[in-house]
Amino acid sequence: MIKLVNVNMNFQGKQILKDINLTIEQGEIMVIIGPSGSGKSTLLRLIIGLLRPTSGEIWVNGREITRMTEDELNQVRLEMGMVFQYSALFDSMSVGENVAFGLRQHTALPEEEIWRTVRRKLRMVGLRGQENAMPNELSGGMKKRVSLARAIAINPHIVLYDEPTAGLDPIMSNTIDRLIVSTRRMIDATSVVVTHDMSSAFHIASRIAMIFEGCIIETGTPEMIKESDNPIMAKFIRGGSAFPEGKGRSRV
Ligand SMILES: Nc1ncnc2c1ncn2[C@@H]1O[C@H](COP(=O)(O)OP(=O)(O)OP(=O)(O)O)[C@@H](O)[C@H]1O
């Protein structure tokens, strides 16, 4: 379970997140939506401990992380996997080495076991036999899947996804959506997904939280969100012109 209590985050005196209270239950897929610059990625980076909040508490599986030392945080991070916005693969390493990276860093597994795990995780994301490929030989969708295989290599309790379908065509977006749902089922992970993609949000979410100008303005199941009479929410879902770069436009 992840719990944020009265979390505030300032950058250079500017308040980016305002009094965030959010509980994400074990096994839930919580989707965070909101316009560009509203603070979604900041929220993910707080949960994984890459940023410390200006004030407030962040609880991850029963431990409060905001005052932890870097060593203590590293222990907590072993329970988390993250799929970064631009896949963030190591270009000089093969697909297999990328997936093996966390296992090498954080476990003492023998090489044979590491490669068995790598092959299993690549199979899970539909990339059987791709361990020797190099990242620059892969499409964007394949890179995302490698990134997911790497994130789940150490069987994390929590998986964080930053824009997992950004830049992908609708077919590959659907594939990634299905993988997010099946990953949750297979490793019983709690998942937090930041996205602009409303179609994806409605497909995969247990619950959706909308951030607007640093505040959570609504939280609910996809059905509740679809029926929301909050004008900001309604406009966002329909892809209103109030939002820059056409973000928030639905694929459905
Ligand atoms: N390290 C930082 N230093 C200063 N300002 C930052 C930093 N990180 C984020 N910000 C600012 O915080 C605000 C929120 O950024 P964030 O990346 O969390 O938004 P977002 O909702 O994820 O946006 P997008 O959808 O475009 O990725 C932005 O105004 C951004 O410029």
The ligand as an SDF file (V2000), in Angstrom:
LIG
                    3D

 31 33  0  0  0  0  0  0  0  0999 V2000
   13.5220   19.3410  -10.5890 N   0  0  0  0  0  0  0  0  0  0  0  0
   12.7170   20.3660  -10.8470 C   0  0  0  0  0  0  0  0  0  0  0  0
   13.1050   21.6450  -10.6070 N   0  0  0  0  0  0  0  0  0  0  0  0
   12.2750   22.6720  -10.8380 C   0  0  0  0  0  0  0  0  0  0  0  0
   11.0230   22.5520  -11.3270 N   0  0  0  0  0  0  0  0  0  0  0  0
   10.5910   21.3120  -11.6040 C   0  0  0  0  0  0  0  0  0  0  0  0
   11.4100   20.1550  -11.3820 C   0  0  0  0  0  0  0  0  0  0  0  0
   10.6820   19.0510  -11.7240 N   0  0  0  0  0  0  0  0  0  0  0  0
    9.4870   19.5040  -12.1560 C   0  0  0  0  0  0  0  0  0  0  0  0
    9.4290   20.8490  -12.0790 N   0  0  0  0  0  0  0  0  0  0  0  0
    8.2660   21.6710  -12.4400 C   0  0  0  0  0  0  0  0  0  0  0  0
    7.1460   21.1390  -11.7660 O   0  0  0  0  0  0  0  0  0  0  0  0
    5.9720   21.2290  -12.5940 C   0  0  0  0  0  0  0  0  0  0  0  0
    5.3400   19.8540  -12.6820 C   0  0  0  0  0  0  0  0  0  0  0  0
    6.1840   18.9970  -13.4230 O   0  0  0  0  0  0  0  0  0  0  0  0
    5.8290   17.4750  -13.6760 P   0  0  0  0  0  0  0  0  0  0  0  0
    6.8840   16.9200  -14.5850 O   0  0  0  0  0  0  0  0  0  0  0  0
    5.5840   16.7920  -12.3930 O   0  0  0  0  0  0  0  0  0  0  0  0
    4.4560   17.6190  -14.4660 O   0  0  0  0  0  0  0  0  0  0  0  0
    3.6400   16.5400  -15.2750 P   0  0  0  0  0  0  0  0  0  0  0  0
    2.2250   16.6990  -14.8540 O   0  0  0  0  0  0  0  0  0  0  0  0
    4.2520   15.2110  -15.1230 O   0  0  0  0  0  0  0  0  0  0  0  0
    3.8350   17.0680  -16.7590 O   0  0  0  0  0  0  0  0  0  0  0  0
    3.9100   16.2690  -18.1610 P   0  0  0  0  0  0  0  0  0  0  0  0
    2.5540   15.6890  -18.3450 O   0  0  0  0  0  0  0  0  0  0  0  0
    4.2030   17.3440  -19.1610 O   0  0  0  0  0  0  0  0  0  0  0  0
    5.0120   15.2440  -18.0500 O   0  0  0  0  0  0  0  0  0  0  0  0
    6.4350   21.8120  -13.9220 C   0  0  0  0  0  0  0  0  0  0  0  0
    6.1440   23.1860  -13.9020 O   0  0  0  0  0  0  0  0  0  0  0  0
    7.9140   21.5770  -13.9310 C   0  0  0  0  0  0  0  0  0  0  0  0
    8.5720   22.5840  -14.6580 O   0  0  0  0  0  0  0  0  0  0  0  0
  1  2  1  0
  2  3  1  0
  2  7  2  0
  3  4  2  0
  4  5  1  0
  5  6  2  0
  6  7  1  0
  6 10  1  0
  7  8  1  0
  8  9  2  0
  9 10  1  0
 10 11  1  0
 11 12  1  0
 11 30  1  0
 12 13  1  0
 13 14  1  0
 13 28  1  0
 14 15  1  0
 15 16  1  0
 16 17  2  0
 16 18  1  0
 16 19  1  0
 19 20  1  0
 20 21  2  0
 20 22  1  0
 20 23  1  0
 23 24  1  0
 24 25  2  0
 24 26  1  0
 24 27  1  0
 28 29  1  0
 28 30  1  0
 30 31  1  0
M  END
$$$$
